[in-house]
Every structure is written in structure tokens, then in C-alpha cells.
Amino acid sequence: MGLEVWHYLRKDYEKALDYAGIVLKINPNDVKAHASYGILLYEQGRYEEAELHYKEALRINPDLAEAHVNYGVLLKEQGRFKEAELHFIKAWDLRVNLPDRGLRFAHVVEKICLAKIESLSPERREPWRRRLFECT
């Protein structure tokens, strides 16, 4: 376990970022370091910076399922549900045994449905809302 992971587990995100940054300075093409750095930034609510590192991780290795899931989570939090859906589907295709994949994907689908329902006229919105929540 690297020092960045140890500090992350202690929720000392600043020190974890420092150590992860050292790894990136030594090897700027370290895909796992970019993915980890993205997680650390996400945990601090630094979404734009986290997004850059998730994108870089996926540029280096487009088949890194964990990066697709984490990027999808970030996009979901920003209300970018269609983009999130694409990353969850890609992760699903890459790693059938990825933890929580089904639950995360279902959550994204629910958010996409809610967004579509909210775009309907008020008289059409309520019946669809009831149907959605009957299923959940």
C-alpha cells in the first residue's frame, strides 16, 4: 500500500494528494495514479480537476473499468446523466465483476428517467413520476 492510499483511508486527502502528485511527477503516464488522483480530488469536491485526471487515465487506458465507473459517478453528481450512463455501460462491458456496477447503473437510469419526467408538462409529469417510484 502506498502512502497516498494510507492517507486516503485516514481521510487526510491533502497528504494523499501530495503523495499521489509525487507519483505523477515521476511517471506522468501512470494510469492508476491519474485515476487515484481523480478520486482524491472528487472526495474534496474539486470536480473539474478530478474530471481532468479521469479523462487522462482513460486517454492512457480506455479499458480501465474503475476509471469509467468513477468518472460516471462524478458526471452523475453534476447532473450529466447521459454522459454518466455511457461510462457506466462501458465499465459494465469491461468488467462484469466490478463492485456495485448494477446498483450504480440503476441509479443513473433512475436519474435519467427523472430528468426526462421533469421536462414534461405538469399534467403529464405526475403519472410518470408515480410509475417510476412504483418500480423502485
C-alpha positions in Angstrom: 0.0 0.0 0.0 1.4 3.4 -1.0 1.4 6.4 1.3 -1.3 8.1 -0.7 -3.6 5.1 0.0 -2.8 5.1 3.7 -3.6 8.9 4.0 -6.7 8.4 1.9 -8.0 5.7 4.2 -7.4 8.1 7.1 -9.4 10.8 5.2 -6.3 13.0 5.1 -6.9 13.9 1.4 -4.3 16.8 1.2 -1.4 14.5 2.2 -2.8 11.7 0.0 -2.8 14.3 -2.9 0.7 15.2 -2.1 1.9 11.6 -2.3 -0.1 10.9 -5.5 1.3 14.0 -7.0 4.8 12.7 -6.4 3.9 9.5 -8.3 2.6 11.6 -11.3 5.8 13.7 -11.3 7.9 10.6 -11.6 5.6 9.0 -14.1 3.1 11.3 -15.8 1.6 8.4 -17.7 0.8 6.3 -14.7 -2.8 5.4 -15.4 -3.6 4.2 -11.8 -2.0 7.4 -10.4 -4.3 9.6 -12.5 -7.3 7.5 -11.6 -6.4 7.7 -7.9 -5.7 11.4 -8.1 -9.2 11.9 -9.6 -10.7 10.0 -6.7 -8.9 12.2 -4.2 -9.9 15.4 -5.9 -13.5 14.2 -6.2 -13.6 13.5 -2.4 -12.7 17.1 -1.9 -15.4 18.4 -4.2 -12.8 19.5 -6.8 -14.8 18.0 -9.7 -13.3 19.9 -12.6 -9.8 18.9 -11.6 -10.9 15.3 -10.9 -12.5 15.2 -14.4 -9.2 16.1 -16.0 -7.4 13.2 -14.3 -10.2 10.7 -15.1 -10.0 11.8 -18.7 -6.2 11.4 -18.7 -6.5 8.0 -17.2 -8.9 7.0 -19.9 -6.8 8.5 -22.6 -3.9 6.4 -21.4 -6.0 3.3 -21.0 -9.6 3.4 -22.4 -10.3 0.0 -20.9 -9.8 0.8 -17.3 -13.2 -0.1 -15.9 -12.7 1.5 -12.5 -11.9 4.9 -14.1 -15.1 4.7 -16.2 -17.1 4.0 -13.0 -15.5 6.8 -11.0 -15.9 9.2 -13.9 -19.5 8.1 -14.2 -20.1 8.9 -10.6 -18.6 12.3 -11.0 -20.8 13.0 -14.0 -23.9 11.8 -12.2 -23.2 14.1 -9.3 -23.0 17.0 -11.8 -26.3 16.1 -13.3 -24.7 14.9 -16.6 -26.7 11.7 -16.7 -26.3 10.8 -20.4 -22.5 11.1 -20.2 -22.5 9.1 -16.9 -24.6 6.4 -18.5 -22.1 6.0 -21.3 -19.3 5.4 -18.8 -21.3 3.0 -16.7 -22.2 1.0 -19.8 -18.5 0.9 -20.8 -17.5 -0.2 -17.4 -20.2 -2.8 -17.4 -18.9 -4.1 -20.7 -15.3 -4.2 -19.5 -15.7 -5.7 -16.1 -18.7 -7.9 -15.3 -17.5 -8.4 -11.7 -17.0 -4.7 -10.9 -18.3 -3.9 -7.4 -21.7 -2.2 -7.2 -21.9 -2.0 -11.0 -25.6 -2.9 -11.2 -26.6 -0.6 -8.4 -24.7 2.4 -9.8 -26.1 1.8 -13.3 -29.6 1.5 -11.9 -29.2 4.8 -10.1 -28.0 6.5 -13.3 -31.0 5.1 -15.2 -33.3 6.4 -12.5 -31.8 9.9 -12.7 -32.1 9.9 -16.5 -35.8 9.0 -16.2 -36.4 11.6 -13.5 -34.8 14.3 -15.7 -37.0 13.3 -18.6 -40.1 13.3 -16.4 -39.3 16.8 -15.1 -39.2 18.0 -18.7 -42.8 17.0 -19.3 -45.7 19.3 -18.8 -47.1 19.3 -15.2 -50.2 17.3 -16.1 -48.2 14.6 -17.7 -45.4 14.6 -15.1 -47.2 13.2 -12.1 -48.4 9.8 -13.6 -44.9 9.1 -14.9 -43.4 10.0 -11.5 -45.7 7.6 -9.7 -44.9 4.8 -12.2 -41.2 5.3 -11.7 -41.4 5.2 -7.9 -43.6 2.1 -8.0 -40.6 0.3 -9.7 -38.0 1.5 -7.1 
